Amino acid sequence: MSKPESIKIDDVEYVRKDAIAETDGEIKIAVLDRGFVYVGAVSFDGDFVILKNAKNIRTWGTTKGLGELVNGPLSNTKLDAVGTVRVTKHALIHLIDVEQKKWKGC
């Protein structure tokens, strides 16, 4: 019998730890134009910013802004796994450094 790669409990999807690929870049929150906000391992390739194991931060769940997520997602934060995101550098508004251990495996 094969093992599931993820399970869903109370509308939250959980992914097996051994199913998460290792990445080379540091995890950062990327704020992009048109209001998109992602978190993932960031690297650069020419004119592109690449976020691996990225998640769209659909709902911040904060009371004092995006900076509250530096220390990891909060109980009301909603994340949607999207895999690898590639965007042109000119679409990047800014990157926010985060506490790596608090975001690893999220």
N, C-alpha and C positions, 0 to 999 in steps of 0.2 A: 504494500500500500504506500502511495506517495504521500509526502508530508506537505501540508498547505504552506504557501509562501506568506500568507497573511490571514488574519481573522478579523472579524468585525464584531465589536461589542458596544452596545448603546450608541450606534452610529459613528464610532471611532474605529478606524482601521489600524491594526497593529501588524507590523512586519517582522518576520523572524530576523533575529540579530545576524545569523550567519548568511542571510540573503542580501545584506547590505554590503556593497562593494567598497573596498578601501579607496581612498582618494588621496591625491598628493597635496592639494591646496588647503589653506586654512578655511574654516567655516566662517562665513560673514553674512550679514544681512545686506542684500542689494536692493536699493530703491531705484526703480526704473521710471522712465517717463510714462505717461498715461496711467499712473497710479499703481503699477504693478510692484509688489514687494515679495522677494524670494529670500530664502535662506539656503545656503549650500556651500560646498567646497569650491572656492573661487580660484580660477587660473586664467591666464591670458594667452591668446593665440592670435597674433597680428592685430587686426582691427576688432577682434571679438573678445568678449568676456564670457567665460564658460563656468557655469555652476553645475557641479555634479552632485547626484543624490539630492537634488533641489526639491524644496517644498514651497508652494505658494502660501504666503501668510494671508489667508482669506480674511480672518478676523484677528486683530491684534489682541484683544481681551485685556487691554491696559486702561488705566485711568489717568496716566501722566505721559502718554505718548509712546512712540516706538522705542525709545531708549530703555524702557523698562524690560525689553526682551533681551538685553545684553546678557543677562544671567539665566537665559533659558526661557522656554515658553511658559506661560501662566496657565492656570486652570481653565480660563475662558478663551485661550488662544486656539484658533482653528487652523490647522495645516493640511494642505492637500499635496500629496506626493506627485511630482511631475517628471522625475527622472533627470535628464540633462537639459539644461536651458542654455542656449547660445544667443547672445544679443550683441549688437554692435556697441562699441565703446561710447559712441555719441548718445546712446539711449540710457546710459548709466548716469544717474543723478549723483548718488554717493554710495559708499560702502561703510558699514558699521561693523567694527570689530566686536566679537562676542567671546564669552567664556566658552572655550572649546569643549571642555568636558560636559558642560550643561546642555550643549546642543548635539553632541555626538549621539547618533542612534535615534534622534527624534524623527 
